[in-house]
Amino acid sequence: MILADEWTFGKPKTRKCVLRHHGQTAEATVFLLDYGDYPQFLRILARHADWESLPPYLQDAADNLLADDALAEEGPAVPLLEALTQSGDAPR
């Protein structure tokens, strides 16, 4: 999965490689990210990827990043039902 069209942090470095999976060969473009771009990549991945298809290490990395984001937010915690009601998503 390549999400390069949604990346806004500059021109990524690319490298071509050949992947072999189940006896089939395919050419792929690999993006080399700077360390500072990795959190943005994880946020895009968390928003758009099929979670079950991600390897466990990427699920863990995205989970940790989102947890850190939540801890960094200021203000009081809002009960879940109140937040769902405000967004119009509360169960009926």
C-alpha atoms as one frame of an Amber mdcrd trajectory, in Angstrom:
protein
   0.000   0.000   0.000   1.458   3.368  -1.038  -0.101   6.552   0.337   2.358
   8.972  -1.223  -0.339  11.113  -2.822  -1.494  12.122   0.675   1.944  12.938
   2.050   2.543  16.659   2.252   5.957  16.725   3.871   8.125  17.037   0.796
   9.559  14.861  -1.881  10.205  11.377  -0.532  13.301   9.513  -1.613  12.326
   6.455  -3.604  13.986   3.223  -4.528  12.791   0.491  -6.861  12.876  -3.070
  -5.650  11.577  -6.451  -6.683   9.272  -8.320  -4.340   8.740 -12.051  -4.472
   5.612 -13.340  -2.796   4.137 -16.811  -3.254   6.262 -17.413  -6.336   5.209
 -14.191  -8.072   7.533 -11.311  -8.819   6.468  -7.669  -8.833   8.274  -4.340
  -8.963   7.507  -1.914  -6.161   8.482   1.619  -5.234   9.821   1.915  -1.714
   9.714   5.236   0.130  12.549   6.060   2.488  11.254   8.226   5.326  13.176
  10.597   7.533  12.762   9.936  11.242  10.649  13.095  11.571   8.240  11.874
   8.869   7.529   8.540  10.588   4.848   9.870  12.992   2.965  11.469  10.083
   3.186   8.191   8.170   1.751   6.322  11.173  -1.143   8.799  11.469  -2.005
   8.330   7.776  -1.718   4.578   8.165  -3.997   4.572  11.221  -6.579   6.659
   9.384  -6.662   4.822   6.041  -5.277   1.290   6.339  -7.188  -1.923   6.865
  -6.089  -2.455  10.458  -6.270  -6.258  10.325  -3.940  -6.390   7.319  -1.158
  -4.446   9.079   1.670  -6.393  10.690   1.592  -6.343  14.511   4.643  -4.063
  14.779   2.878  -1.331  12.746  -0.333  -1.751  14.751   1.699  -1.334  17.955
   3.585   1.697  16.614   0.354   3.429  15.547  -1.340   2.541  18.852   1.565
   4.020  20.821   1.617   7.187  18.723  -2.139   7.731  19.106  -1.904   7.077
  22.859   0.903   9.648  23.142  -1.229  12.138  21.189  -4.150  11.570  23.559
  -1.959  12.049  26.624  -0.596  15.308  25.187  -4.065  16.821  24.747  -4.971
  19.455  27.273  -8.248  19.872  29.087 -10.492  17.600  31.075 -11.495  14.153
  29.899 -14.968  13.894  28.355 -17.128  10.839  29.096 -17.586   8.626  26.036
 -21.384   8.910  25.931 -21.154  12.711  26.075 -18.620  12.796  23.226 -20.764
  10.445  21.120 -23.859  12.558  21.803 -22.054  15.741  20.755 -20.897  14.128
  17.518 -24.322  12.641  16.796 -23.013   9.067  17.029 -24.599   8.066  20.348
 -26.527   4.783  20.351 -30.261   5.207  20.261
